[in-house]
Amino acid sequence: EIVLTQSPATLSSSPGERVTLFCRASQSVSNNYLAWYQQKPGQAPRLLISGASSRATGIPDRFSGSGSGTDFTLTISRLEPEDFAVYYCQQYGNSPLTFGPGTKLDIK
Amino acid sequence: QVQLQQSGPGLVKPSQSLLLTCTISGDSVTSNVVAWSWIRQSPSRGLEWLGTTYYRSKWYHDYAESVEGRISVNTDASKNEFYLYLNGLTPDDTAVYFCAASITGGMLILNFWGQGTQVTVSS
Protein backbone atom coordinates (compact mmCIF):
# COMPACT_ATOMS: atom_id res chain seq x y z
CA GLU A 1 0.00 0.00 0.00
CA ILE A 2 1.24 3.49 -0.85
CA VAL A 3 1.58 5.69 2.21
CA LEU A 4 1.11 9.42 1.68
CA THR A 5 2.61 12.01 3.99
CA GLN A 6 1.65 15.67 3.91
CA SER A 7 3.52 18.72 5.11
CA PRO A 8 3.19 20.89 6.93
CA ALA A 9 0.53 19.46 9.24
CA THR A 10 -0.71 22.99 9.90
CA LEU A 11 -0.06 26.16 7.95
CA SER A 12 -1.04 29.62 9.15
CA SER A 13 -1.45 32.25 6.48
CA SER A 14 -3.39 35.39 5.59
CA PRO A 15 -5.84 36.24 2.81
CA GLY A 16 -4.04 37.33 -0.33
CA GLU A 17 -0.93 35.27 0.36
CA ARG A 18 0.42 32.41 -1.73
CA VAL A 19 0.80 29.00 -0.10
CA THR A 20 2.19 25.64 -1.17
CA LEU A 21 1.18 22.31 0.37
CA PHE A 22 3.24 19.17 -0.06
CA CYS A 23 2.37 15.49 -0.50
CA ARG A 24 4.99 12.75 -0.64
CA ALA A 25 4.34 9.11 -1.54
CA SER A 26 6.20 6.10 -0.16
CA GLN A 27 6.63 4.85 -3.75
CA SER A 28 6.01 6.24 -7.20
CA VAL A 29 2.35 6.92 -7.96
CA SER A 30 1.37 5.20 -11.19
CA ASN A 31 0.60 7.61 -14.02
CA ASN A 32 0.77 10.46 -11.49
CA TYR A 33 -2.76 9.53 -10.42
CA LEU A 34 -2.80 11.97 -7.53
CA ALA A 35 -5.78 14.03 -6.43
CA TRP A 36 -6.30 16.88 -3.97
CA TYR A 37 -9.44 17.53 -1.92
CA GLN A 38 -10.58 20.38 0.28
CA GLN A 39 -12.67 19.70 3.38
CA LYS A 40 -14.44 22.21 5.58
CA PRO A 41 -15.87 21.39 9.03
CA GLY A 42 -19.02 19.29 8.87
CA GLN A 43 -18.73 18.78 5.11
CA ALA A 44 -17.58 16.05 2.79
CA PRO A 45 -14.30 16.49 0.96
CA ARG A 46 -14.51 18.33 -2.36
CA LEU A 47 -12.37 17.37 -5.36
CA LEU A 48 -9.99 20.13 -6.44
CA ILE A 49 -7.33 18.49 -8.61
CA SER A 50 -6.89 15.12 -10.32
CA GLY A 51 -4.08 13.69 -12.39
CA ALA A 52 -1.71 15.80 -10.28
CA SER A 53 -2.51 19.01 -12.18
CA SER A 54 -6.01 19.00 -13.72
CA ARG A 55 -8.51 21.24 -11.97
CA ALA A 56 -11.96 19.78 -11.39
CA THR A 57 -15.00 21.48 -12.86
CA GLY A 58 -15.75 24.80 -11.19
CA ILE A 59 -12.47 25.03 -9.26
CA PRO A 60 -10.94 28.54 -9.42
CA ASP A 61 -7.64 28.92 -11.24
CA ARG A 62 -5.91 30.14 -8.09
CA PHE A 63 -5.64 26.42 -7.25
CA SER A 64 -2.90 24.58 -9.11
CA GLY A 65 -1.27 21.20 -8.72
CA SER A 66 2.06 19.89 -9.87
CA GLY A 67 4.52 17.09 -9.32
CA SER A 68 5.28 13.58 -10.44
CA GLY A 69 6.54 10.28 -9.13
CA THR A 70 6.61 10.62 -5.37
CA ASP A 71 6.47 14.38 -4.81
CA PHE A 72 3.43 16.56 -5.43
CA THR A 73 2.35 20.08 -4.52
CA LEU A 74 -0.86 22.07 -4.30
CA THR A 75 -0.45 25.82 -4.62
CA ILE A 76 -3.07 28.44 -3.85
CA SER A 77 -1.88 31.63 -5.50
CA ARG A 78 -3.94 34.22 -3.57
CA LEU A 79 -5.80 32.99 -0.53
CA GLU A 80 -9.46 33.87 -0.24
CA PRO A 81 -11.29 33.68 3.11
CA GLU A 82 -13.17 30.56 1.95
CA ASP A 83 -9.89 28.69 1.29
CA PHE A 84 -9.14 28.13 4.98
CA ALA A 85 -9.83 24.41 5.37
CA VAL A 86 -8.12 21.04 5.52
CA TYR A 87 -6.50 19.71 2.33
CA TYR A 88 -5.94 16.03 1.56
CA CYS A 89 -4.01 14.29 -1.16
CA GLN A 90 -5.15 10.89 -2.45
CA GLN A 91 -3.49 8.45 -4.82
CA TYR A 92 -5.58 6.26 -7.10
CA GLY A 93 -2.85 4.77 -9.25
CA ASN A 94 -2.29 1.75 -7.06
CA SER A 95 -4.75 -0.40 -5.17
CA PRO A 96 -5.81 0.27 -2.47
CA LEU A 97 -6.47 3.94 -2.93
CA THR A 98 -5.00 5.87 0.01
CA PHE A 99 -5.20 9.34 1.50
CA GLY A 100 -2.69 11.56 3.20
CA PRO A 101 -3.30 12.76 6.77
CA GLY A 102 -4.12 16.29 5.68
CA THR A 103 -2.78 19.83 6.00
CA LYS A 104 -4.86 22.27 8.01
CA LEU A 105 -4.71 25.77 6.53
CA ASP A 106 -5.80 28.33 9.07
CA ILE A 107 -5.91 32.08 9.32
CA LYS A 108 -2.89 33.76 10.86
CA GLN B 1 -24.21 16.22 -12.03
CA VAL B 2 -24.39 13.27 -9.65
CA GLN B 3 -25.95 13.82 -6.25
CA LEU B 4 -25.70 11.33 -3.40
CA GLN B 5 -28.00 11.22 -0.38
CA GLN B 6 -27.04 9.03 2.54
CA SER B 7 -29.27 7.43 5.15
CA GLY B 8 -28.77 5.01 8.00
CA PRO B 9 -28.45 4.65 11.76
CA GLY B 10 -26.21 6.87 13.85
CA LEU B 11 -25.79 4.48 16.79
CA VAL B 12 -24.99 0.78 16.61
CA LYS B 13 -24.18 -1.63 19.43
CA PRO B 14 -20.89 -3.56 19.47
CA SER B 15 -20.96 -6.88 17.57
CA GLN B 16 -24.00 -5.74 15.58
CA SER B 17 -24.05 -4.86 11.89
CA LEU B 18 -24.37 -1.59 10.00
CA LEU B 19 -26.36 -0.94 6.85
CA LEU B 20 -25.95 2.45 5.16
CA THR B 21 -27.81 3.52 2.03
CA CYS B 22 -26.64 5.92 -0.66
CA THR B 23 -29.38 7.12 -3.01
CA ILE B 24 -28.19 8.30 -6.40
CA SER B 25 -29.64 11.06 -8.58
CA GLY B 26 -28.21 12.33 -11.86
CA ASP B 27 -26.86 8.97 -13.01
CA SER B 28 -27.58 5.25 -12.89
CA VAL B 29 -26.05 2.76 -10.49
CA THR B 30 -25.66 0.45 -13.52
CA SER B 31 -23.67 3.04 -15.50
CA ASN B 32 -20.72 1.49 -17.32
CA VAL B 33 -18.45 4.44 -16.56
CA VAL B 34 -19.15 5.18 -12.89
CA ALA B 35 -17.82 3.49 -9.76
CA TRP B 36 -19.48 3.68 -6.36
CA SER B 37 -17.44 3.74 -3.17
CA TRP B 38 -17.61 3.99 0.59
CA ILE B 39 -15.02 5.90 2.63
CA ARG B 40 -14.92 6.58 6.35
CA GLN B 41 -13.17 9.22 8.41
CA SER B 42 -12.13 9.11 12.05
CA PRO B 43 -9.55 10.99 14.14
CA SER B 44 -7.50 7.81 14.59
CA ARG B 45 -7.58 6.50 11.01
CA GLY B 46 -8.09 9.65 8.93
CA LEU B 47 -9.78 9.08 5.57
CA GLU B 48 -9.98 5.37 4.84
CA TRP B 49 -11.31 3.76 1.67
CA LEU B 50 -13.53 0.78 2.47
CA GLY B 51 -14.85 -0.60 -0.79
CA THR B 52 -16.04 0.02 -4.32
CA THR B 53 -18.51 -1.55 -6.68
CA TYR B 54 -19.02 -0.93 -10.37
CA TYR B 55 -20.90 -2.39 -13.33
CA ARG B 56 -19.04 -3.28 -16.53
CA SER B 57 -21.47 -5.77 -18.10
CA LYS B 58 -21.33 -7.54 -14.75
CA TRP B 59 -20.79 -6.41 -11.17
CA TYR B 60 -17.32 -6.04 -9.69
CA HIS B 61 -16.39 -5.45 -6.07
CA ASP B 62 -13.16 -4.39 -4.40
CA TYR B 63 -12.68 -4.18 -0.65
CA ALA B 64 -10.04 -2.89 1.72
CA GLU B 65 -8.02 -5.56 3.49
CA SER B 66 -8.74 -3.86 6.82
CA VAL B 67 -12.44 -4.78 6.57
CA GLU B 68 -12.29 -7.80 4.24
CA GLY B 69 -14.60 -10.52 5.46
CA ARG B 70 -16.83 -8.03 7.29
CA ILE B 71 -17.90 -5.80 4.39
CA SER B 72 -20.24 -6.01 1.48
CA VAL B 73 -21.12 -3.24 -1.00
CA ASN B 74 -24.29 -3.98 -2.91
CA THR B 75 -26.70 -2.24 -5.23
CA ASP B 76 -30.38 -2.07 -6.07
CA ALA B 77 -30.95 -0.88 -9.63
CA SER B 78 -34.71 -0.57 -9.15
CA LYS B 79 -34.11 2.02 -6.42
CA ASN B 80 -30.91 3.44 -7.90
CA GLU B 81 -29.12 2.91 -4.61
CA PHE B 82 -26.00 1.30 -3.29
CA TYR B 83 -25.33 0.05 0.20
CA LEU B 84 -22.61 -0.53 2.74
CA TYR B 85 -23.02 -3.55 4.96
CA LEU B 86 -20.44 -3.94 7.73
CA ASN B 87 -20.74 -6.59 10.42
CA GLY B 88 -18.95 -7.40 13.66
CA LEU B 89 -18.76 -3.74 14.64
CA THR B 90 -16.41 -2.58 17.39
CA PRO B 91 -15.83 0.89 18.85
CA ASP B 92 -12.92 1.18 16.39
CA ASP B 93 -15.53 1.39 13.59
CA THR B 94 -16.86 4.65 14.99
CA ALA B 95 -16.44 7.19 12.20
CA VAL B 96 -18.16 9.44 9.70
CA TYR B 97 -19.06 7.31 6.70
CA PHE B 98 -19.26 8.79 3.20
CA CYS B 99 -20.48 7.38 -0.08
CA ALA B 100 -18.81 8.68 -3.23
CA ALA B 101 -19.02 8.44 -7.01
CA SER B 102 -16.16 8.24 -9.51
CA ILE B 103 -17.33 9.27 -12.96
CA THR B 104 -14.00 8.83 -14.71
CA GLY B 105 -14.17 5.26 -15.90
CA GLY B 106 -11.68 3.02 -14.15
CA MET B 107 -9.97 5.73 -12.12
CA LEU B 108 -11.06 6.17 -8.51
CA ILE B 109 -11.17 9.95 -8.50
CA LEU B 110 -13.89 10.74 -5.96
CA ASN B 111 -15.80 13.33 -7.96
CA PHE B 112 -18.98 13.47 -5.87
CA TRP B 113 -19.65 12.73 -2.22
CA GLY B 114 -22.63 12.13 0.01
CA GLN B 115 -23.15 14.35 3.02
CA GLY B 116 -21.70 11.86 5.49
CA THR B 117 -23.24 9.83 8.32
CA GLN B 118 -21.79 9.83 11.82
CA VAL B 119 -21.84 6.23 13.08
CA THR B 120 -21.08 5.60 16.73
CA VAL B 121 -20.50 2.06 17.99
CA SER B 122 -21.39 1.95 21.64
CA SER B 123 -23.49 -0.07 24.05
Interface residues (C-beta under 8 A of the other chain):
Chain A: Y33 A35 Y37 Q43 A44 P45 R46 L47 S50 A56 Y88 Q90 Y92 S95 P96 L97 T98 F99 G100 P101 G102
Chain B: G46 L47 E48 W49 D62 A64 E65 F98 A100 T104 M107 L108 I109 L110 N111 W113 G114 Q115 G116
